[in-house]
């Protein structure tokens, strides 16, 4: 599941620039989901995907409450001021999920 964070756009006027950013996020999300499906398929694992809109934490928690065994999610592994300013979706999901959560840290960019 990829969540387009609509909270980012809540205080912006709905104009062409915002629509372009939103379209880019949707395209990025579909690309990420396609990658995950390809990796799952190569490993012989069935994967279903969906794109949702809203608050990432709320959407993930809502979806996980539907009876999933485990939530697996990635994190950028921010620390310090960056984490404080950006918040941590993974941390909030871990603290509030009704099912186990496995967090996978992204590799550092080269």
C-alpha positions in Angstrom: 0.0 0.0 0.0 1.2 3.4 -0.8 -0.4 6.4 0.9 -0.4 9.8 -0.8 -0.1 12.2 2.2 -3.1 14.6 1.6 -2.2 16.5 4.8 0.7 18.1 2.9 -1.8 19.8 0.6 -4.4 20.8 3.2 -3.3 24.5 3.4 -2.5 25.0 -0.2 -4.8 26.4 -2.9 -6.0 23.8 -5.4 -4.1 24.9 -8.5 -2.2 23.4 -11.3 1.1 23.2 -9.4 -0.5 21.2 -6.6 -2.2 19.0 -9.1 1.2 18.3 -10.7 2.8 17.4 -7.4 -0.1 15.2 -6.6 0.2 13.4 -10.0 3.9 13.0 -9.4 3.3 11.4 -6.0 0.7 9.1 -7.5 3.1 8.0 -10.2 5.9 7.5 -7.7 3.6 5.4 -5.6 2.6 3.2 -8.5 6.2 2.7 -9.5 7.0 1.7 -5.9 4.1 -0.8 -5.8 5.1 -2.2 -9.2 8.7 -2.8 -7.8 7.3 -4.6 -4.7 5.0 -6.8 -6.8 7.9 -7.7 -9.1 10.1 -8.6 -6.1 7.3 -10.6 -4.5 6.6 -12.5 -7.7 10.2 -13.3 -8.1 10.2 -14.8 -4.6 7.0 -16.7 -5.3 4.9 -14.6 -3.0 1.5 -13.3 -3.9 1.1 -9.5 -3.5 -1.9 -7.2 -3.8 -1.5 -3.5 -4.0 -3.5 -0.3 -3.5 -3.0 3.4 -3.4 -4.8 5.4 -0.7 -5.0 9.0 0.1 -4.9 10.7 3.5 -2.8 10.6 6.6 -0.2 7.8 6.1 -0.4 6.7 9.8 -4.2 6.7 9.9 -4.5 4.9 6.6 -1.9 2.2 7.5 -3.5 1.6 10.9 -7.0 1.5 9.4 -5.9 -1.1 6.8 -4.0 -3.2 9.3 -7.0 -3.4 11.6 -8.8 -5.3 8.8 -7.2 -8.5 9.9 -3.7 -8.6 8.6 -1.1 -10.8 10.4 1.8 -8.4 10.1 2.6 -4.9 8.7 5.9 -4.7 6.9 7.0 -1.1 6.1 10.1 0.7 5.2 11.7 3.7 6.9 14.4 6.1 5.9 16.0 5.9 9.3 16.0 9.6 10.1 17.4 10.6 13.4 17.9 13.8 15.5 16.4 17.0 14.2 15.3 15.5 10.9 13.2 12.9 12.8 11.8 15.6 15.1 10.8 17.9 12.3 9.5 15.2 9.9 7.9 12.8 12.5 8.1 9.1 12.0 5.3 7.3 10.3 6.9 3.9 11.1 7.3 4.8 14.8 3.7 5.9 15.1 2.4 2.8 13.4 4.6 0.5 15.6 3.2 2.2 18.7 -0.5 2.0 17.7 -0.9 -1.1 15.5 -3.1 -3.9 16.6 -0.8 -6.4 14.8 3.0 -6.9 14.7 5.0 -4.4 12.6 8.3 -5.2 10.9 10.2 -2.1 10.0 12.9 -2.3 7.3 15.4 0.4 7.1 16.3 1.7 3.6 19.8 1.3 2.4 21.8 4.5 2.4 22.1 6.2 -1.0 25.5 5.9 -2.6 
